[in-house]
């Protein structure tokens, strides 16, 4: 019996010695992590804090204090490292880290860090998207801003940039939809100008292709989104080429009202005068011929026509 008791006592003493050694090792690992953090070695510190956390969990109640300290510091170090990645322009790695931070912080009930990490994710995505547009990676920018807008469809600036990326890829229908969403969410002036430019380019191409009806339609759409003298001029030219002189007079007269000091104002005024003259409306013809008398190219001929109409 004495031998049995002695053996049990030896086991207890050995267990106590092993436990003391485990606590010493845990403390050493924790202190090493703290020292690395002080030196600015965040990766090394994080690795050691995670080791200390695992050891403290295995030890149990005696390691509870160190366990709590590890749980408090690990999410914050991880968040700091994610921010460093953002500064370095490694947005993909930063986003992965921020997801990890949010999960770990929630696990350890660090809701402040979790909220900060979650709030940074859309900001990092926007920064990534802006960088992609600058680098002309428009397909990547479309993917990035689509993710941003999936979380917040009311983000007008992101809709504007998504439209720009689609437009650069030649996907004008998608671009118009994105710009319209931007206009609905506080970016009306810029978004409507972008849409206007899209339809203006279409109208110009239609005119070259002699698709006059399409040219007029797209030109009027361009002007509808944002007042655009050039669009109205194209509508007038297309109408004239299609033989619709009444429409040509209407649009070209409107162009002169919008851009009275344009370089081609004399030429347009002369054209309107000639169209009126063809309609036997001499009074209006003289009115518009008079508007171009000071034009060095069309003025002399306009004066002859005015004199002939007296």
ABEGO torsion letter per residue (X at the ends): XAAAAAAAAAAAAAAAAAAAAAAAAAAAAAAAAAAAAAAGBAAAAAAAAAAAAAAAAAAEAAAAAAAAAAAAAAAAAAAAAAAAAAAAGBAAAAAAAAAAAAAAAAAAGBAAAAAAAAAAAAAAAAAAAAAAAAAGBAAAAAAAAAAAAAABAABAAAAAAAAAAAAAAGBAAAAAAAAAAAAAAGAAAAAAAAAAAAAAAAAAAAAAAGBAAAAAAAAAAAAAABBBAAAAAAAAAAAAAAGBAAAAAAAAAAAAAABAABAAAAAAAAAAAAAAAAAGBAAAAAAAAAAAAABAAAAAAAAAAAAAAX
